[in-house]
Amino acid sequence: MKNFSLSILLLLSSLIFGQSKKLWLKFGDDAFKKKDYATAINYYTKVFDDTTILAELVLPYEVQIVNLKTKDFKPDTVKKSFNVQKAVISNSDYVNHQLAESYRLIHDYQNAATYYKKVVDNGAYPGDTKHYAMALLQIKNYKSSLFMFEILLETIKNDSLKKEIQKNISSCYFALDSNSYKQKIILKKMDTTVFNVGTSNFAPMYYGSPSKLLFTSARKGGVLLDPEKQDSRYLCDLYYTELKDSGWMKPVNFGRPVNTGLHEGSSVVTADDVMFFTRWSDANRNESYIYMAKMKDGMFFEAYKLSETVNKQGYKAMQPYVSFDGTKLFFSSNKPGGNGGFDIYVCNVDENGLTGEAKNLGPIINTPLDEVSPFFHTISNTLFFSSNGHVGIGGLDVFKSSLNVDDSVYAMPKNLGRPINSSKDDAYFILDRFQTKGYLASDREDCPGGNCYDLYEFENEPILFDLSGYVFDAETNEPIVSSLITLKDVHNDEEPIFLITDDKGFYSTPLKENMEYFVKAQKKGYFASGASVTTKGLTETTHLEKDFFLSKIPEGDIVIEGIEYDLNKATLRPKSMEILDKIYDLLVLNDNLSIEINSHTDTRGSDLLNSRLSQARAQSCVTYLIKKGIKAERLKPTGYGETKPLISDEEIAKMVPKSPEFEAAHQKNRRTAFKVIGESALKIIQK
């Protein structure tokens, strides 16, 4: 009887135990659907081991960029992915898959890789192979990741997926390349008494000066609506601190009305004391919005949500950054109409809010994946942002892209490499005016929950610019010794730089940051040559090169092709003025030369009339150049009439009258030319 009772008890325990597993599975699925992945992990783990007790955790991090839409699980559902044959999925495979997904979505890639491996080894979810390879990349197992991606590349046929896999393969090679590490950059985690306190710290931003910082933190002492139900360790608030002689001061919580019982993060304050920041709630993780709050006498008014120009209902808008002049708002959003995932947008902004539509920065910056945390460095006209869609080391990497202000086009983004970037997420990069020091947030260190942003500071390697080159004879390609090289600031804010080429025709000089120079090479007996160089938009040490090829000044006339006049008049036609503009440019460049502008007629008409007409035409050219700013003493008008024909009357007499050849000969004689008649010594003249 005892044995029978024991058997019944064991059977009932087994049934209850089985029912509890189904219950844990249901609870896990419910939490997963709500994107409460930490709680989902707790329940899924209990399916395998009822004795496992995991503390529930609310993740306060703002960067919740998830593109995967996970379908509801149905027992014995047939899954098909890539080009792999159908397979029946067991409950065990399903739970391992859900655990892997949950860990991935809270950025705990070490645990994600562990569970993805179990799923991939069983072949139950072939689509998990890509996520497994990505997890390997993000835990720095680059060789294994590369191996998995190369296997995938051989099996898939979808073109867009192929491009994604190829990008990930490039990321592995980039990470394995020792050149991706910038050894002169010193990066260190900030202290754990001011900055890295609590569960999450991110979004550093300058607050009026480099010695004052805004940042976001989830820590004790934050603003709460219901202290009995809320824990400020898991709610993000906005703080600021200032650097004094004794170090960084104790952070100050902005308090109400900026901080609330919701999450507030990633803020920026304009020169007009207007704050833009992100606000979101755990109750609806599919939405976050950008708010604006005005400050007066150190106190903020109630914040209000920006219009649908920025905030679209049901989507996320986050991480605002306002340009230095306060006219442009950059932000990240996953609203419809973008390139995919989160994209970076820009729109006009004024003290009362926004004007105009938000403009997507386009496919050069934005990819089908995620681009977030924009920061525009005004001095260098460079956009810094984080992305997992461009070739990187793993997770979100920091990239930079220079803006061409003339055509408003961004250059191809460049990865900042290590140590700025890691195999995990690196975002919220900011840089000081001189590009020597900055801050960022990263989850590169392991922590409970797998995703804990901390604040890091870095000192950049010294950024240096220089220009060098050679001066050659344009005909012989021989170097020209002792040429004068002049560099002038195009805005006339700096003194000119003067250099002399050495015995090899070589010159070099350091340059200043954020400068535009006009460079000119001169040598007596040669026409000068000029070029423009700039250090604007350069955010790393750059060696610029510019060679010059100088042409010798001829002794005779140089015909000015295209100078035209009205019939028997000295009036310049519009086309003639366009030609003379080029002569003007030549005289400005060669400010040490004096020239004679001479005019000629054909032999038809009287000698006296031709002489007067040619003199008047030469004078018209000189008058035009004087009006444009050339000094009169550098110009000599001379009319030669018909005294210096290029084709003689004897030659013309042999031609058929009024034939094309006959008219062409007379046209050739009706010419305007110039020749150099004076060349002053080259002088180094200070501004």
Phi, psi and omega per residue, in radians:
M1 nan -0.726 3.127
K2 -1.077 -0.737 -3.141
N3 -1.119 -0.659 3.133
F4 -1.137 -0.761 3.130
S5 -1.096 -0.717 3.124
L6 -1.105 -0.692 3.127
S7 -1.108 -0.756 3.112
I8 -1.064 -0.746 -3.124
L9 -1.092 -0.760 3.132
L10 -1.127 -0.697 3.132
L11 -1.106 -0.805 3.125
L12 -1.092 -0.713 3.119
S13 -1.073 -0.704 -3.136
S14 -1.129 -0.746 3.132
L15 -1.120 -0.770 3.135
I16 -1.114 -0.732 3.133
F17 -1.083 -0.721 3.107
G18 -1.142 -0.707 3.109
Q19 -1.116 -0.659 -3.133
S20 -1.142 -0.629 3.098
K21 -1.107 -0.720 3.103
K22 -1.107 -0.637 3.139
L23 -1.181 -0.766 3.093
W24 -1.072 -0.676 -3.135
L25 -1.120 -0.747 3.123
K26 -1.122 -0.790 3.124
F27 -1.075 -0.690 3.116
G28 -1.100 -0.773 3.128
D29 -1.112 -0.701 3.127
D30 -1.089 -0.769 3.133
A31 -1.149 -0.660 -3.138
F32 -1.115 -0.743 3.138
K33 -1.090 -0.567 3.126
K34 -1.456 0.049 -3.111
K35 1.113 0.426 3.039
D36 -1.628 1.309 -2.937
Y37 -1.223 -0.564 3.131
A38 -1.115 -0.749 3.089
T39 -1.173 -0.664 3.101
A40 -1.035 -0.726 3.113
I41 -1.059 -0.719 3.131
N42 -0.989 -0.867 -3.090
Y43 -1.263 -0.728 3.140
Y44 -1.077 -0.648 3.136
T45 -1.152 -0.604 3.125
K46 -1.181 -0.439 3.078
V47 -1.050 -0.649 3.127
F48 -1.490 -0.536 -3.056
D49 -2.626 1.776 -3.094
D50 -1.110 -0.317 -3.102
T51 -1.465 -0.144 -3.113
T52 -1.332 2.136 3.107
I53 -2.067 2.036 3.118
L54 -1.971 2.388 3.112
A55 -1.187 2.349 3.093
E56 -1.220 2.507 -3.031
L57 -2.416 2.273 3.036
V58 -1.763 2.076 -3.100
L59 -1.482 2.148 -3.058
P60 -1.617 0.119 -2.960
Y61 -1.273 2.490 -3.103
E62 -1.381 -0.609 -3.079
V63 -1.341 1.473 3.108
Q64 -1.976 1.326 -3.007
I65 -1.859 1.692 -3.068
V66 -2.108 2.160 3.141
N67 -1.775 -0.364 -3.045
L68 -1.272 2.259 2.992
K69 -1.736 1.927 -3.052
T70 -1.548 2.182 3.129
K71 -1.343 2.627 3.072
D72 -1.096 2.466 3.133
F73 -1.430 2.351 3.026
K74 -2.189 2.197 -3.099
P75 -0.906 2.440 3.091
D76 1.085 0.328 3.079
T77 -1.215 2.440 3.106
V78 -1.531 2.158 3.125
K79 -1.867 2.507 3.103
K80 -2.394 2.248 3.132
S81 -2.532 2.620 -3.052
F82 0.948 -2.231 -3.120
N83 -2.148 0.578 -3.081
V84 -1.691 2.565 -3.103
Q85 -1.151 2.775 -3.125
K86 -1.078 2.593 3.111
A87 -2.519 2.521 3.103
V88 -1.486 2.313 -3.061
I89 -1.734 2.240 3.087
S90 -1.483 2.863 3.080
N91 -1.038 -0.642 -3.141
S92 -1.101 -0.795 3.107
D93 -1.085 -0.687 -3.120
Y94 -1.105 -0.783 -3.115
V95 -1.154 -0.721 3.073
N96 -1.053 -0.723 3.111
H97 -1.087 -0.794 -3.122
Q98 -1.160 -0.656 3.068
L99 -1.108 -0.770 3.122
A100 -1.057 -0.794 3.134
E101 -1.086 -0.772 -3.108
S102 -1.100 -0.786 3.118
Y103 -1.113 -0.678 3.114
R104 -1.091 -0.705 -3.044
L105 -1.345 -0.208 2.942
I106 -1.847 0.225 3.028
H107 1.167 0.430 3.016
D108 -1.623 1.446 -2.971
Y109 -1.312 -0.427 3.113
Q110 -1.127 -0.861 3.094
N111 -1.206 -0.632 3.108
A112 -1.035 -0.775 -3.140
A113 -1.090 -0.656 -3.134
T114 -1.074 -0.809 -3.103
Y115 -1.368 -0.610 3.070
Y116 -1.071 -0.653 -3.140
K117 -1.056 -0.729 3.119
K118 -1.078 -0.733 -3.125
V119 -1.185 -0.803 -3.098
V120 -1.148 -0.699 3.135
D121 -1.079 -0.579 3.126
N122 -1.464 -0.215 3.114
G123 1.239 0.317 -3.050
A124 -1.348 -0.708 -3.125
Y125 -2.145 1.477 -3.116
P126 -0.981 -0.547 3.127
G127 -1.108 -0.343 3.134
D128 -1.283 -0.208 3.139
T129 -1.037 -0.735 3.133
K130 -1.109 -0.775 -3.138
H131 -1.153 -0.609 3.092
Y132 -1.111 -0.775 3.117
A133 -1.090 -0.697 3.124
M134 -1.153 -0.717 3.123
A135 -1.097 -0.704 3.085
L136 -1.068 -0.694 3.118
L137 -1.090 -0.709 -3.038
Q138 -1.407 -0.144 2.983
I139 -1.863 0.334 3.029
K140 1.229 0.298 3.055
N141 -1.574 1.188 -2.954
Y142 -1.166 -0.661 -3.102
K143 -1.175 -0.755 3.096
S144 -1.157 -0.688 3.101
S145 -1.066 -0.789 3.128
L146 -1.048 -0.730 3.124
F147 -1.051 -0.787 -3.122
M148 -1.166 -0.722 3.137
F149 -1.135 -0.664 -3.140
E150 -1.184 -0.606 3.044
I151 -1.110 -0.776 3.125
L152 -1.046 -0.736 -3.083
L153 -1.059 -0.534 -3.140
E154 -1.351 -0.339 -3.020
T155 -1.808 -0.434 -3.033
I156 -1.536 2.688 3.125
K157 -2.094 -0.301 -3.135
N158 -1.172 2.169 -3.036
D159 -1.120 -0.770 -3.105
S160 -1.160 -0.656 3.100
L161 -1.201 -0.632 3.072
K162 -1.030 -0.763 3.140
K163 -1.083 -0.686 3.128
E164 -1.131 -0.764 3.130
I165 -1.126 -0.724 3.114
Q166 -1.084 -0.662 3.081
K167 -1.105 -0.719 3.137
N168 -1.181 -0.625 3.057
I169 -1.094 -0.759 3.093
S170 -1.065 -0.630 3.118
S171 -1.110 -0.692 3.106
C172 -1.096 -0.807 3.123
Y173 -1.117 -0.682 3.119
F174 -1.082 -0.748 -3.140
A175 -1.153 -0.595 -3.140
L176 -1.371 -0.261 -3.123
D177 -1.338 2.085 -3.120
S178 -1.109 -0.380 3.140
N179 -1.234 -0.220 3.135
S180 -1.340 -0.099 -3.136
Y181 -1.760 2.097 3.127
K182 -1.622 1.724 -2.982
Q183 -1.184 -0.407 -3.071
K184 -1.478 -0.072 3.075
I185 -1.547 2.182 3.138
I186 -1.780 2.023 -3.124
L187 -2.108 2.359 3.101
K188 -2.556 2.643 3.100
K189 -1.243 2.412 -3.127
M190 -1.313 2.912 -2.976
D191 -1.104 2.798 -3.087
T192 -1.777 0.286 3.069
T193 -1.897 -0.524 -3.135
V194 -1.871 -0.886 -2.957
F195 -1.697 -1.070 -2.994
N196 -1.595 1.283 -3.140
V197 -2.121 2.471 3.103
G198 1.547 -2.691 -3.012
T199 -1.655 -0.344 -3.087
S200 -2.801 2.391 3.124
N201 -2.496 2.165 -3.058
F202 -2.777 -3.063 3.053
A203 1.003 0.957 3.019
P204 -1.160 2.559 3.105
M205 -2.719 2.422 3.109
Y206 -1.133 2.459 -3.093
Y207 -2.119 1.349 3.121
G208 1.530 -0.570 3.131
S209 -2.721 2.821 3.140
P210 -1.117 -0.284 -3.105
S211 -1.638 0.124 3.128
K212 -2.329 2.222 -3.025
L213 -2.174 2.446 2.851
L214 -1.613 2.634 2.967
F215 -2.810 2.903 -3.132
T216 -1.903 2.417 -3.120
S217 -2.605 2.522 2.976
A218 -1.933 1.865 -3.031
R219 -2.668 3.019 3.085
K220 -1.114 2.592 3.072
G221 1.569 0.152 3.135
G222 -1.356 3.065 -3.130
V223 -1.382 2.294 -3.131
L224 -2.253 2.608 3.004
L225 -1.540 -0.685 -3.102
D226 -2.352 1.560 -3.080
P227 -0.978 -0.456 -3.123
E228 -1.326 -0.454 -3.102
K229 -1.885 -0.327 -3.077
Q230 -1.904 2.655 3.108
D231 -2.207 2.003 -3.059
S232 -1.151 -0.237 3.065
R233 -1.129 -0.326 -3.115
Y234 -2.093 0.365 3.057
L235 -2.195 2.250 -3.102
C236 -1.423 2.327 3.034
D237 -2.211 2.848 3.096
L238 -1.674 2.342 -3.130
Y239 -2.260 2.862 2.957
Y240 -2.483 2.708 3.109
T241 -2.584 2.833 -3.091
E242 -2.311 2.508 -3.139
L243 -1.565 2.081 3.084
K244 -1.943 -3.135 3.117
D245 -1.051 -0.530 -3.112
S246 -1.528 -0.060 3.136
G247 2.108 -2.962 -3.139
W248 -1.262 2.353 -3.119
M249 -1.341 2.850 3.090
K250 -1.029 2.267 -3.082
P251 -1.069 2.530 3.119
V252 -1.922 2.165 3.056
N253 -1.337 2.282 -3.104
F254 -1.114 -0.361 3.116
G255 1.183 -2.964 3.125
R256 -1.319 2.651 0.069
P257 -1.581 0.032 -3.125
V258 -1.197 -0.958 3.112
N259 -1.512 2.424 -3.101
T260 -2.336 -2.915 3.048
G261 -1.369 0.019 3.042
L262 -1.674 -2.973 3.059
H263 -1.610 2.342 2.981
E264 -2.193 2.383 -3.101
G265 -2.817 3.055 3.093
S266 0.708 1.441 -3.037
S267 -1.972 2.845 3.016
V268 -2.574 2.448 3.120
V269 -2.038 2.221 -3.111
T270 -1.399 2.996 3.103
A271 -1.117 -0.372 3.114
D272 -1.599 0.284 3.111
D273 1.063 0.773 3.025
V274 -1.988 2.188 -3.127
M275 -1.765 2.357 2.970
F276 -2.002 2.371 -3.130
F277 -2.691 2.927 3.124
T278 -1.738 2.491 3.056
R279 -2.335 2.385 3.119
W280 -2.651 2.974 -3.039
S281 -2.306 2.579 3.049
D282 -1.215 -0.372 -3.104
A283 -1.208 -0.455 3.104
N284 -2.494 1.668 -3.052
R285 -1.443 0.031 3.103
N286 -1.542 -0.111 -3.064
E287 -2.246 2.544 2.894
S288 -2.709 2.583 -3.018
Y289 -2.342 2.728 3.098
I290 -1.703 2.284 -3.125
Y291 -2.000 2.846 -3.133
M292 -2.303 2.328 3.124
A293 -2.379 2.292 3.127
K294 -1.645 2.579 -3.095
M295 -2.097 2.475 3.061
K296 -2.510 2.253 -3.137
D297 0.939 0.681 3.083
G298 1.383 0.047 -3.126
M299 -2.068 2.406 3.140
F300 -1.610 2.466 2.958
F301 -1.406 2.992 3.124
E302 -1.037 2.366 -3.131
A303 -1.372 2.611 3.050
Y304 -2.304 2.617 -3.071
K305 -1.315 2.389 3.094
L306 -1.177 2.829 -3.061
S307 -1.221 3.131 -3.132
E308 -1.224 -0.099 2.939
T309 -0.945 -0.637 3.138
V310 -1.912 -0.905 -3.002
N311 -1.693 1.957 3.073
K312 -1.819 2.252 -3.099
Q313 -0.967 2.303 3.097
G314 1.562 0.011 -3.118
Y315 -2.302 3.133 -3.094
K316 -1.911 2.315 2.911
A317 -2.177 2.306 -3.002
M318 -2.763 2.991 3.005
Q319 1.010 1.052 3.130
P320 -1.251 2.548 2.960
Y321 -2.456 2.258 -3.139
V322 -1.840 2.319 -3.130
S323 -1.039 2.809 -3.045
F324 -1.001 -0.630 -3.137
D325 -1.457 -0.010 3.060
G326 1.332 0.264 -3.052
T327 -1.829 -0.305 -3.074
K328 -2.152 2.305 3.054
L329 -1.896 2.077 3.017
F330 -1.714 2.507 3.083
F331 -2.776 2.958 3.129
S332 -2.029 2.462 -3.130
S333 -2.689 2.634 3.037
N334 -1.850 0.392 -3.131
K335 -1.130 2.751 -3.104
P336 -1.063 2.710 3.093
G337 1.684 -0.018 3.135
G338 -1.578 -2.907 -3.134
N339 -1.487 -0.137 -3.106
G340 2.192 2.550 -3.123
G341 1.052 -2.495 3.062
F342 -1.621 2.341 3.084
D343 -2.066 2.788 3.065
I344 -1.700 2.332 -3.135
Y345 -2.135 2.844 3.031
V346 -2.456 2.493 3.068
C347 -2.569 2.823 3.090
N348 -1.258 2.600 -3.138
V349 -2.526 2.495 3.039
D350 -2.293 -3.064 -3.043
E351 -1.147 -0.293 -3.134
N352 -1.769 0.017 -3.114
G353 2.334 -2.352 -2.985
L354 -2.010 2.669 3.018
T355 -2.326 2.340 3.112
G356 1.437 3.047 -3.118
E357 -1.512 2.707 3.070
A358 -1.350 2.308 -3.110
K359 -1.800 2.192 3.038
N360 -1.216 2.331 -3.087
L361 -1.240 -0.080 2.972
G362 1.553 3.066 -2.967
P363 -1.248 -0.255 3.060
I364 -1.169 -0.701 3.133
I365 -1.582 -0.885 -3.003
N366 -1.595 2.439 -3.111
T367 -2.085 3.093 3.052
P368 -1.146 -0.207 3.102
L369 -1.732 -2.316 -2.946
D370 -2.079 2.343 2.995
E371 -2.198 2.183 -2.987
V372 -2.458 3.080 3.040
S373 0.775 1.125 3.125
P374 -1.257 2.528 3.026
F375 -2.515 2.113 -3.103
F376 -1.806 2.059 -3.140
H377 -1.545 1.812 -2.962
T378 -1.113 -0.729 -3.051
I379 -1.042 -0.712 -3.104
S380 -1.759 0.048 -3.095
N381 0.893 0.879 -3.069
T382 -2.192 2.304 3.057
L383 -1.648 2.179 3.002
F384 -1.855 2.436 3.139
F385 -2.779 2.952 3.099
S386 -1.977 2.572 -3.078
S387 -2.671 2.564 2.927
N388 -1.969 0.241 -3.132
G389 -1.815 -0.290 3.043
H390 -1.680 2.900 -3.122
V391 -1.104 2.109 -3.091
G392 -2.540 -2.931 -3.054
I393 -1.618 -0.389 -3.127
G394 2.593 2.489 -3.103
G395 1.085 -2.620 3.044
L396 -1.388 2.249 3.039
D397 -2.019 2.689 3.093
V398 -1.519 2.314 3.120
F399 -2.190 2.860 3.041
K400 -2.351 2.619 3.130
S401 -2.561 2.180 -3.126
S402 -1.412 2.457 3.111
L403 -1.729 2.176 3.006
N404 -1.437 1.878 -3.021
V405 -1.203 -0.344 -3.122
D406 -1.244 -0.695 -3.119
D407 -2.095 0.129 3.087
S408 0.990 0.658 3.140
V409 -1.947 2.337 3.102
Y410 -1.535 2.500 3.064
A411 -1.330 2.868 3.095
M412 -1.036 2.302 -3.099
P413 -1.076 2.562 3.130
K414 -2.128 2.281 3.125
N415 -1.233 2.334 -3.118
L416 -1.320 -0.154 3.081
G417 1.245 -3.080 3.099
R418 -1.539 2.631 0.157
P419 -1.555 0.006 3.093
I420 -1.023 -0.785 3.138
N421 -1.758 2.673 3.122
S422 -2.341 -3.031 3.109
S423 -1.356 -0.183 3.120
K424 -1.758 -2.780 -3.119
D425 -1.507 2.279 3.102
D426 -2.267 2.146 -3.006
A427 -2.660 -3.128 3.088
Y428 1.012 0.750 -3.140
F429 -1.325 2.296 2.993
I430 -2.335 2.729 -3.010
L431 -2.472 2.449 -3.121
D432 -1.321 3.030 -3.047
R433 -0.997 -0.694 -3.051
F434 -1.556 0.064 3.083
Q435 1.053 0.550 -3.117
T436 -1.876 -0.402 -3.059
K437 -2.574 2.635 3.131
G438 -2.911 -2.996 -3.069
Y439 -2.476 2.778 3.037
L440 -2.768 2.985 3.050
A441 -2.044 2.505 -3.106
S442 -2.645 2.590 3.052
D443 -1.899 0.549 -3.046
R444 -1.140 -0.407 3.116
E445 -1.578 2.430 3.097
D446 -1.142 2.550 3.117
C447 -2.744 2.913 3.096
P448 -1.049 2.320 -3.113
G449 1.605 -0.311 3.001
G450 1.524 -0.149 -3.090
N451 -2.549 1.690 -3.123
C452 -2.297 1.824 3.110
Y453 -1.237 2.345 3.003
D454 -2.173 2.787 3.133
L455 -1.626 2.406 3.123
Y456 -2.220 2.591 3.015
E457 -2.048 2.676 3.137
F458 -2.492 2.638 2.995
E459 -1.951 2.134 -3.095
N460 -1.312 2.674 2.981
E461 -1.115 2.600 -3.131
P462 -0.957 2.269 -3.138
I463 -1.659 2.029 -3.066
L464 -2.132 2.539 3.098
F465 -2.232 2.476 3.032
D466 -2.608 2.816 3.140
L467 -2.224 2.387 3.077
S468 -2.567 2.880 3.118
G469 3.005 -3.036 -3.133
Y470 -2.218 2.737 3.042
V471 -2.046 2.216 -3.079
F472 -2.160 2.743 2.933
D473 -1.301 2.195 -3.040
A474 -1.119 -0.474 -3.111
E475 -1.548 -0.741 -3.030
T476 -1.742 -0.253 -3.042
N477 1.100 0.277 3.072
E478 -1.411 2.506 3.113
P479 -1.144 2.547 3.122
I480 -1.834 2.035 -3.095
V481 -1.429 2.574 3.040
S482 1.065 0.599 3.005
S483 -1.331 2.604 3.104
L484 -1.636 2.160 3.072
I485 -1.901 2.186 3.135
T486 -2.089 2.240 3.051
L487 -1.988 2.151 3.135
K488 -2.108 2.366 3.005
D489 -1.190 2.133 -3.064
V490 -1.134 -0.327 3.123
H491 -1.711 0.019 3.085
N492 1.038 0.525 3.097
D493 -1.601 -0.302 -3.078
E494 -2.132 2.716 3.069
E495 -1.189 2.544 3.097
P496 -1.114 2.739 3.061
I497 -1.946 2.304 -3.136
F498 -2.094 2.327 -3.127
L499 -2.328 2.721 3.069
I500 -2.151 2.271 3.138
T501 -1.214 2.599 -3.110
D502 -1.479 -2.876 -3.071
D503 -1.225 -0.129 3.054
K504 -1.886 0.137 -3.125
G505 1.336 0.311 -3.035
F506 -1.697 2.583 3.036
Y507 -2.495 2.766 3.051
S508 -2.794 2.684 3.118
T509 -2.828 2.551 2.994
P510 -1.273 2.705 3.112
L511 -2.166 2.751 3.093
K512 -1.569 2.778 3.116
E513 -1.280 2.708 3.019
N514 0.960 0.732 -3.107
M515 -2.134 2.631 2.997
E516 -2.084 2.139 -3.077
Y517 -2.013 2.568 2.878
F518 -1.875 2.169 -3.060
V519 -1.939 2.313 -3.116
K520 -2.273 2.380 3.066
A521 -1.951 2.283 -3.106
Q522 -2.370 2.655 3.040
K523 -2.754 2.383 -3.130
K524 -1.012 2.307 -3.121
G525 1.617 -0.009 -3.118
Y526 -2.221 2.647 2.916
F527 -1.292 2.465 3.124
A528 -1.261 2.846 3.070
S529 -2.363 2.460 -3.087
G530 -2.254 2.816 3.107
A531 -2.771 2.826 3.103
S532 -1.918 2.443 3.023
V533 -2.348 2.663 -3.107
T534 -2.514 2.583 2.998
T535 -1.880 0.079 3.081
K536 -1.150 2.443 3.116
G537 1.409 -0.008 -3.132
L538 -1.622 2.192 -3.083
T539 -2.078 0.288 3.045
E540 -2.655 2.854 -3.127
T541 -0.948 2.252 -3.047
T542 -2.383 2.313 3.047
H543 -1.822 1.945 3.139
L544 -1.627 2.524 3.132
E545 -2.236 2.414 3.083
K546 -2.618 2.011 3.059
D547 -1.711 2.643 3.125
F548 -2.169 2.469 3.093
F549 -2.130 1.961 -3.045
L550 -1.738 2.400 3.116
S551 -1.737 2.422 3.135
K552 -1.196 2.573 3.099
I553 -1.370 2.119 3.140
P554 -1.265 2.772 -3.131
E555 -1.384 -0.562 -3.053
G556 -1.642 -2.826 -3.115
D557 -1.300 2.626 2.989
I558 -2.062 1.954 -3.068
V559 -1.184 2.336 3.079
I560 -1.655 1.726 -3.094
E561 -1.219 2.386 2.995
G562 1.695 0.003 3.083
I563 -1.286 2.116 -3.090
E564 -2.230 2.593 3.123
Y565 -2.293 2.830 2.994
D566 -1.190 2.725 -3.069
L567 -1.004 2.182 3.109
N568 0.977 0.460 3.111
K569 -2.288 2.862 3.115
A570 -1.772 0.167 -3.109
T571 -1.245 2.206 3.124
L572 -1.326 2.374 3.037
R573 -1.484 2.779 -3.139
P574 -0.931 -0.654 3.126
K575 -1.115 -0.641 3.128
S576 -1.118 -0.669 3.132
M577 -1.120 -0.647 3.096
E578 -1.092 -0.682 3.113
I579 -1.176 -0.752 -3.121
L580 -1.166 -0.450 3.060
D581 -1.063 -0.583 3.101
K582 -1.225 -0.632 3.067
I583 -1.146 -0.683 3.084
Y584 -1.033 -0.828 3.128
D585 -1.031 -0.705 3.134
L586 -1.107 -0.713 -3.128
L587 -1.238 -0.580 3.071
V588 -1.159 -0.785 3.123
L589 -1.130 -0.736 -3.133
N590 -1.779 1.215 -3.042
D591 -1.276 0.027 3.096
N592 -1.779 0.043 -3.065
L593 -1.820 2.551 2.950
S594 -2.038 2.511 -3.082
I595 -2.313 2.738 2.960
E596 -1.819 2.237 3.013
I597 -1.799 2.054 -3.088
N598 -2.057 2.550 -3.119
S599 -2.144 2.556 -3.080
H600 -2.323 2.645 3.054
T601 -2.056 3.011 3.000
D602 -1.480 -3.104 -3.018
T603 -1.512 -0.018 3.104
R604 -1.388 2.438 -3.073
G605 1.673 3.004 -3.088
S606 -1.326 2.697 3.138
D607 -1.067 -0.752 -3.084
L608 -1.142 -0.786 3.128
L609 -1.089 -0.750 3.139
N610 -1.126 -0.660 3.141
S611 -1.148 -0.800 3.137
R612 -1.145 -0.730 -3.119
L613 -1.117 -0.748 -3.126
S614 -1.177 -0.658 3.114
Q615 -1.138 -0.724 3.131
A616 -1.130 -0.667 3.137
R617 -1.193 -0.717 3.087
A618 -1.093 -0.698 3.132
Q619 -1.148 -0.623 3.098
S620 -1.032 -0.720 3.123
C621 -1.139 -0.774 -3.131
V622 -1.124 -0.772 3.133
T623 -1.033 -0.739 3.131
Y624 -1.069 -0.769 -3.116
L625 -1.197 -0.621 3.104
I626 -1.132 -0.739 3.120
K627 -1.076 -0.510 3.123
K628 -1.420 -0.182 3.038
G629 2.146 -0.010 3.103
I630 -1.378 2.325 -3.124
K631 -1.139 2.455 -3.065
A632 -1.082 -0.592 -3.105
E633 -1.177 -0.216 3.097
R634 -1.601 -0.018 -3.044
L635 -2.207 2.359 3.094
K636 -2.266 1.989 3.090
P637 -1.511 2.327 3.130
T638 -2.418 2.235 3.054
G639 -1.829 2.089 -3.117
Y640 -1.726 -0.027 -3.141
G641 0.998 -2.239 -3.129
E642 -1.857 0.298 -3.019
T643 -1.361 -0.310 -3.102
K644 -2.249 1.123 -3.140
P645 -1.258 2.520 3.047
L646 -1.368 -0.530 3.088
I647 -2.117 2.122 -3.015
S648 -1.250 2.825 3.095
D649 -1.062 -0.606 -3.139
E650 -1.083 -0.712 3.118
E651 -1.192 -0.719 -3.128
I652 -1.171 -0.607 -3.118
A653 -1.091 -0.411 -3.132
K654 -1.410 -0.161 -3.089
M655 -1.596 2.777 3.100
V656 -1.271 2.153 -3.116
P657 -0.955 2.390 3.097
K658 1.113 0.185 3.049
S659 -1.312 2.831 3.100
P660 -0.954 -0.667 3.136
E661 -1.161 -0.712 -3.129
F662 -1.102 -0.819 -3.117
E663 -1.206 -0.617 3.122
A664 -1.133 -0.632 3.129
A665 -1.145 -0.769 3.102
H666 -1.138 -0.667 3.124
Q667 -1.107 -0.641 3.131
K668 -1.144 -0.618 3.101
N669 -1.273 -0.498 3.103
R670 -1.462 1.480 -2.989
R671 -2.313 2.823 2.960
T672 -2.155 2.377 -3.084
A673 -2.452 2.967 2.996
F674 -2.440 2.760 3.022
K675 -2.552 2.626 -3.138
V676 -1.335 2.170 -3.136
I677 -2.032 -0.086 3.127
G678 -2.724 2.484 -3.136
E679 -2.507 1.830 3.128
S680 -1.357 2.822 -3.132
A681 -1.161 2.527 3.091
L682 -1.244 2.249 -3.083
K683 -2.172 2.544 3.017
I684 -1.586 1.792 -3.059
I685 -1.862 2.103 3.109
Q686 -1.263 2.737 -3.086
K687 -1.123 nan nan
